[in-house]
Every structure is written in C-alpha cells, then in structure tokens.
C-alpha cells in the first residue's frame, strides 16, 4: 500500500470533522471518495497533506508514519494536492505558478518537469506569460493539476476537480485524470460528481458525516442501490 490510513480523526475546535477513517490506496490505483457537501471529504485531504492536524489515528505513506509530518515534508516524500477551487496565484504568470509547484526539485529536474507539463497541457504553454487569473475555469484547473505534477508526486490528491466547470470541460478534466492514471500516477480523487468519479475509479469509498460508510470497486458502487439513490439521482 502506498497510502494507509487507520482510525483517523480531526477536529475544528469541539467539532469532530473526521471519525475513525480507515482507507488505503495502492500504488498505481485511482481511488475515489464521494459524498455530499459537508461530509468531511476536503478535511480528509487536508489532513493527509498536513494542512489540517489529525487528532487521532495514523497516516502512513510508503510505509512511513507521516501523521505529524509538516506539509512541506509530505510534498518531498511524494504527496501533492490539487485544492478545491483551484486556488491558483492569480496575479502571477502561468509559468511562475508552475515553478512554485516544483520548488522542492533541483533546477534541472524542474526544467524537465516544466517541459513535460507543457507537453501534457499545450494551452498552458501558449499562455505561459499570462496572469493565471485571466485563464478560463477549465484552464485554471489544468494549471492547478500541472502545478501539483511539477512536484513529481507519488500520490496526487485531487479535490473536486470538476467544481464550477461546464459539462464539456468536466469531460476534458476527467479525460486528463484517466490519462494520468494510465501513465501510472497514483490518484486519490475527491469528487461530488459521483458518477464521473466512480466510472474512472478502481475502487471507491463513500463518506457521510465524517465517516466511511461504504467501500468497493468503482463498478460495484455504481450499481449499489444506496449509492444510486443518494448520489446518482437514480
């Protein structure tokens, strides 16, 4: 297992946001986490990346306990997050945003990663000198993904990549996610669009009120009656 979580809890003051979370992601897998707004999905990703502290339980990455590790240490170990809402640095040029994502890499590796990112997202190469805030929503999402990939992550955390995008752009983003998976990138995907997420996932988890309530293969969860009723509108 690349990422293993056991008994994980996290609080905002007295409010418990995560309750005994247990899940695992194998190297090369695409694992989806679905659930309603407020279920705790983003909190879980923030806790994995170290932005939100864990109050109980353990997070192991590549066999190493990282529960108390600083966020920058986790990036160097190979965990990179694409945050909800993209959160690009709007006044900075596209290329500057990308270079910030690769800050932990030696210069020669950063240049190679930049070339790879431009090859994957040609529109970013075309707009490399533009302020990131002038890009469309879909282009900003590509930039946010590209920025995370600049760190050469072993595990990519994706938080609601389809949020606020038109259906055509959602399809494009999910094609990109599928291509990353086929290239061997390990992905933990948090997504409200349960159908799209489970359709590309090897395995999935369903979260409600801070706890995991269901798990299984992507196909099995798509056929699950509880999931169909609650999340697929069927």
The 8 nearest C-alpha neighbors of each residue, nearest first, counted from 0:
[[1, 25, 2, 24, 26, 3, 23, 61],
 [0, 2, 61, 25, 26, 60, 24, 3],
 [3, 1, 60, 24, 23, 0, 59, 61],
 [4, 2, 23, 59, 58, 22, 0, 60],
 [5, 3, 58, 21, 22, 57, 23, 59],
 [4, 6, 21, 57, 7, 56, 20, 3],
 [7, 5, 19, 56, 20, 21, 8, 57],
 [6, 8, 56, 20, 19, 55, 5, 57],
 [9, 7, 17, 55, 18, 54, 19, 53],
 [10, 8, 53, 54, 17, 16, 15, 52],
 [9, 11, 15, 16, 14, 12, 13, 54],
 [12, 10, 14, 13, 15, 16, 9, 51],
 [11, 13, 14, 10, 15, 9, 16, 54],
 [14, 12, 11, 15, 10, 16, 9, 54],
 [13, 15, 11, 10, 12, 16, 9, 17],
 [14, 16, 10, 17, 9, 13, 11, 18],
 [15, 17, 10, 209, 9, 39, 14, 18],
 [18, 16, 209, 8, 9, 15, 210, 39],
 [19, 17, 8, 210, 209, 20, 7, 16],
 [18, 20, 6, 7, 8, 21, 17, 210],
 [19, 21, 7, 6, 18, 210, 5, 211],
 [22, 20, 5, 4, 6, 19, 7, 23],
 [23, 21, 4, 3, 20, 5, 24, 204],
 [22, 24, 3, 2, 4, 25, 0, 21],
 [23, 25, 2, 1, 0, 28, 30, 3],
 [26, 24, 0, 1, 28, 27, 23, 2],
 [25, 27, 1, 28, 185, 0, 24, 153],
 [28, 26, 185, 183, 184, 25, 29, 180],
 [29, 27, 185, 25, 26, 30, 201, 186],
 [28, 30, 186, 200, 201, 185, 187, 180],
 [29, 31, 187, 202, 203, 200, 201, 28],
 [32, 30, 203, 188, 200, 189, 187, 196],
 [33, 31, 189, 204, 203, 205, 188, 190],
 [34, 32, 205, 190, 193, 191, 189, 206],
 [33, 35, 206, 205, 38, 207, 191, 36],
 [34, 36, 38, 37, 191, 207, 33, 230],
 [35, 37, 38, 34, 191, 39, 40, 207],
 [36, 38, 39, 35, 208, 40, 209, 34],
 [37, 39, 208, 207, 209, 36, 35, 40],
 [40, 38, 209, 42, 37, 41, 16, 43],
 [41, 39, 43, 42, 38, 189, 44, 206],
 [42, 40, 44, 43, 39, 45, 158, 189],
 [43, 41, 45, 39, 40, 44, 46, 51],
 [42, 44, 46, 40, 41, 45, 39, 47],
 [45, 43, 47, 41, 46, 42, 48, 40],
 [44, 46, 42, 50, 48, 51, 43, 47],
 [45, 47, 51, 49, 43, 44, 48, 52],
 [46, 48, 44, 45, 49, 43, 58, 50],
 [47, 49, 45, 46, 50, 70, 44, 73],
 [50, 48, 70, 46, 51, 47, 69, 45],
 [49, 51, 45, 48, 46, 70, 52, 47],
 [50, 52, 46, 45, 49, 53, 42, 9],
 [53, 51, 46, 49, 54, 50, 9, 67],
 [52, 54, 9, 55, 8, 46, 51, 7],
 [53, 55, 9, 8, 52, 10, 56, 7],
 [56, 54, 8, 7, 53, 6, 9, 57],
 [55, 57, 7, 6, 5, 8, 58, 54],
 [56, 58, 5, 66, 4, 7, 59, 6],
 [57, 59, 4, 66, 65, 64, 3, 60],
 [60, 58, 64, 3, 63, 62, 65, 2],
 [59, 61, 2, 63, 62, 1, 64, 3],
 [62, 60, 1, 63, 2, 59, 0, 3],
 [61, 63, 60, 59, 64, 1, 0, 2],
 [64, 62, 59, 60, 61, 65, 58, 66],
 [63, 65, 59, 66, 58, 60, 62, 57],
 [66, 64, 68, 67, 59, 58, 63, 60],
 [67, 65, 58, 57, 64, 68, 53, 59],
 [66, 68, 65, 69, 49, 52, 53, 64],
 [69, 67, 65, 66, 72, 70, 73, 49],
 [68, 70, 72, 71, 49, 73, 67, 50],
 [71, 69, 49, 73, 72, 48, 50, 74],
 [72, 70, 74, 73, 69, 75, 68, 49],
 [73, 71, 75, 69, 70, 74, 68, 76],
 [72, 74, 76, 70, 71, 75, 78, 77],
 [75, 73, 78, 71, 77, 76, 72, 79],
 [74, 76, 72, 77, 73, 71, 103, 78],
 [77, 75, 73, 74, 78, 72, 153, 152],
 [76, 78, 152, 153, 74, 75, 154, 73],
 [79, 77, 74, 154, 152, 73, 155, 153],
 [80, 78, 155, 147, 74, 152, 156, 77],
 [81, 79, 156, 82, 155, 157, 147, 78],
 [80, 82, 157, 144, 143, 158, 156, 147],
 [83, 81, 158, 85, 80, 84, 86, 157],
 [82, 84, 158, 85, 159, 81, 160, 86],
 [83, 85, 86, 82, 162, 159, 160, 158],
 [86, 84, 82, 83, 143, 87, 140, 139],
 [87, 85, 84, 88, 82, 83, 143, 89],
 [86, 88, 89, 85, 143, 131, 139, 96],
 [89, 87, 91, 90, 96, 131, 86, 132],
 [88, 90, 132, 131, 91, 87, 130, 133],
 [91, 89, 130, 88, 132, 131, 92, 133],
 [92, 90, 130, 89, 88, 131, 95, 96],
 [91, 93, 130, 129, 95, 128, 94, 131],
 [94, 92, 127, 131, 96, 95, 129, 130],
 [93, 95, 127, 97, 96, 92, 98, 128],
 [94, 96, 98, 92, 97, 93, 91, 99],
 [97, 95, 93, 99, 94, 98, 92, 88],
 [98, 96, 146, 94, 100, 99, 95, 93],
 [97, 99, 95, 101, 100, 96, 94, 102],
 [98, 100, 102, 96, 97, 101, 95, 146],
 [101, 99, 146, 97, 98, 149, 147, 102],
 [100, 102, 149, 150, 98, 99, 103, 104],
 [101, 103, 99, 104, 100, 98, 150, 109],
 [102, 104, 101, 75, 150, 105, 100, 74],
 [105, 103, 101, 102, 109, 108, 106, 150],
 [106, 104, 108, 107, 109, 103, 102, 101],
 [105, 107, 109, 108, 110, 104, 102, 111],
 [108, 106, 110, 109, 105, 111, 104, 112],
 [109, 107, 111, 105, 106, 110, 112, 104],
 [108, 110, 112, 106, 111, 107, 104, 101],
 [111, 109, 113, 107, 112, 108, 114, 106],
 [110, 112, 108, 114, 113, 109, 115, 107],
 [113, 111, 109, 115, 110, 114, 149, 108],
 [114, 112, 110, 116, 111, 115, 109, 117],
 [113, 115, 111, 117, 112, 116, 118, 110],
 [116, 114, 112, 118, 113, 117, 119, 111],
 [117, 115, 119, 113, 118, 114, 145, 120],
 [116, 118, 120, 124, 114, 121, 119, 115],
 [117, 119, 115, 116, 120, 121, 114, 124],
 [118, 120, 116, 117, 121, 115, 145, 114],
 [119, 121, 117, 122, 118, 123, 116, 141],
 [122, 120, 124, 117, 123, 118, 119, 125],
 [121, 123, 125, 124, 120, 126, 138, 117],
 [124, 122, 126, 121, 125, 127, 120, 117],
 [123, 125, 127, 121, 117, 122, 126, 120],
 [124, 126, 122, 123, 127, 121, 128, 117],
 [127, 125, 123, 129, 124, 128, 122, 93],
 [126, 128, 93, 94, 124, 123, 129, 125],
 [129, 127, 92, 126, 93, 94, 130, 125],
 [130, 128, 92, 126, 127, 93, 131, 133],
 [131, 129, 92, 91, 90, 132, 133, 93],
 [130, 132, 89, 93, 133, 92, 134, 91],
 [131, 133, 89, 130, 134, 90, 88, 87],
 [132, 134, 131, 130, 135, 129, 89, 90],
 [135, 133, 132, 131, 138, 139, 136, 130],
 [134, 136, 138, 137, 139, 133, 132, 140],
 [137, 135, 139, 138, 140, 164, 134, 163],
 [138, 136, 140, 139, 135, 168, 141, 164],
 [137, 139, 141, 135, 140, 136, 134, 142],
 [140, 138, 142, 136, 141, 137, 134, 135],
 [139, 141, 143, 137, 142, 138, 85, 144],
 [142, 140, 138, 144, 139, 143, 145, 137],
 [141, 143, 139, 145, 140, 144, 146, 138],
 [142, 144, 140, 146, 145, 141, 85, 81],
 [145, 143, 141, 147, 146, 142, 81, 140],
 [144, 146, 142, 148, 147, 143, 116, 141],
 [145, 147, 97, 100, 143, 149, 144, 148],
 [148, 146, 144, 149, 145, 79, 100, 150],
 [149, 147, 145, 151, 150, 146, 152, 144],
 [148, 150, 101, 146, 100, 147, 151, 112],
 [149, 151, 101, 148, 152, 147, 100, 103],
 [152, 150, 148, 149, 153, 77, 147, 112],
 [153, 151, 77, 154, 78, 150, 79, 155],
 [152, 154, 77, 78, 185, 151, 155, 184],
 [155, 153, 185, 78, 152, 186, 77, 156],
 [154, 156, 186, 79, 80, 152, 185, 78],
 [157, 155, 80, 187, 81, 79, 186, 188],
 [158, 156, 188, 81, 189, 80, 187, 155],
 [157, 159, 83, 189, 82, 160, 81, 188],
 [158, 160, 190, 162, 83, 161, 189, 157],
 [161, 159, 162, 158, 157, 140, 83, 190],
 [162, 160, 169, 159, 164, 163, 172, 190],
 [163, 161, 159, 164, 160, 84, 83, 191],
 [162, 164, 161, 165, 136, 84, 160, 169],
 [163, 165, 162, 161, 168, 169, 166, 137],
 [164, 166, 168, 167, 169, 163, 161, 137],
 [167, 165, 169, 168, 170, 164, 161, 171],
 [168, 166, 170, 169, 165, 171, 164, 172],
 [169, 167, 171, 170, 165, 166, 164, 137],
 [168, 170, 166, 172, 161, 171, 167, 164],
 [171, 169, 173, 167, 168, 172, 174, 166],
 [170, 172, 168, 174, 169, 173, 175, 167],
 [173, 171, 175, 169, 174, 170, 168, 176],
 [172, 174, 176, 170, 175, 171, 177, 169],
 [175, 173, 171, 177, 172, 176, 170, 178],
 [174, 176, 178, 172, 173, 177, 179, 171],
 [177, 175, 173, 179, 174, 178, 180, 172],
 [176, 178, 174, 180, 175, 179, 173, 181],
 [179, 177, 181, 175, 180, 176, 182, 174],
 [180, 178, 182, 176, 177, 181, 184, 175],
 [179, 181, 184, 177, 183, 182, 178, 176],
 [180, 182, 178, 183, 179, 177, 184, 27],
 [183, 181, 179, 180, 184, 178, 177, 27],
 [182, 184, 180, 27, 181, 185, 179, 28],
 [185, 183, 180, 179, 27, 182, 186, 153],
 [184, 186, 27, 154, 28, 26, 29, 155],
 [187, 185, 29, 155, 154, 188, 156, 184],
 [186, 188, 30, 156, 31, 29, 155, 157],
 [187, 189, 31, 157, 186, 32, 30, 156],
 [190, 188, 32, 158, 159, 31, 157, 33],
 [189, 191, 159, 192, 33, 188, 196, 193],
 [190, 192, 193, 33, 34, 159, 35, 189],
 [193, 191, 190, 195, 194, 196, 161, 33],
 [192, 194, 196, 191, 195, 33, 197, 230],
 [193, 195, 197, 196, 192, 198, 231, 221],
 [194, 196, 198, 193, 192, 197, 199, 173],
 [197, 195, 193, 198, 194, 199, 31, 200],
 [196, 198, 217, 200, 194, 199, 195, 193],
 [197, 199, 195, 196, 200, 194, 217, 218],
 [200, 198, 197, 196, 177, 195, 201, 217],
 [201, 199, 197, 29, 217, 202, 30, 198],
 [200, 202, 217, 29, 216, 30, 28, 199],
 [203, 201, 216, 217, 30, 200, 215, 31],
 [202, 204, 31, 30, 217, 215, 214, 32],
 [203, 205, 214, 32, 213, 31, 33, 206],
 [204, 206, 33, 213, 34, 211, 212, 32],
 [205, 207, 211, 34, 210, 212, 38, 33],
 [206, 208, 38, 210, 209, 34, 211, 212],
 [209, 207, 38, 210, 39, 206, 37, 16],
 [208, 210, 17, 39, 16, 38, 18, 207],
 [209, 211, 18, 207, 206, 208, 20, 212],
 [212, 210, 206, 205, 213, 20, 207, 204],
 [211, 213, 205, 206, 210, 207, 214, 204],
 [214, 212, 205, 204, 211, 215, 206, 220],
 [215, 213, 204, 203, 205, 212, 216, 220],
 [216, 214, 203, 202, 219, 220, 217, 204],
 [215, 217, 202, 219, 218, 201, 203, 220],
 [216, 218, 197, 202, 200, 220, 203, 201],
 [219, 217, 221, 216, 220, 222, 198, 197],
 [218, 220, 216, 222, 221, 217, 215, 223],
 [219, 221, 223, 222, 217, 218, 215, 216],
 [220, 222, 218, 219, 223, 217, 197, 227],
 [223, 221, 219, 220, 224, 218, 227, 226],
 [222, 224, 220, 226, 225, 221, 227, 219],
 [225, 223, 227, 226, 228, 222, 221, 220],
 [226, 224, 228, 227, 223, 229, 230, 220],
 [227, 225, 229, 223, 230, 224, 228, 220],
 [228, 226, 231, 224, 233, 225, 230, 229],
 [229, 227, 225, 233, 226, 232, 230, 231],
 [228, 230, 226, 227, 225, 231, 232, 233],
 [231, 229, 226, 227, 232, 228, 193, 34],
 [230, 232, 227, 233, 228, 194, 229, 226],
 [231, 233, 228, 230, 227, 229, 226, 194],
 [232, 227, 228, 231, 230, 229, 224, 226]]
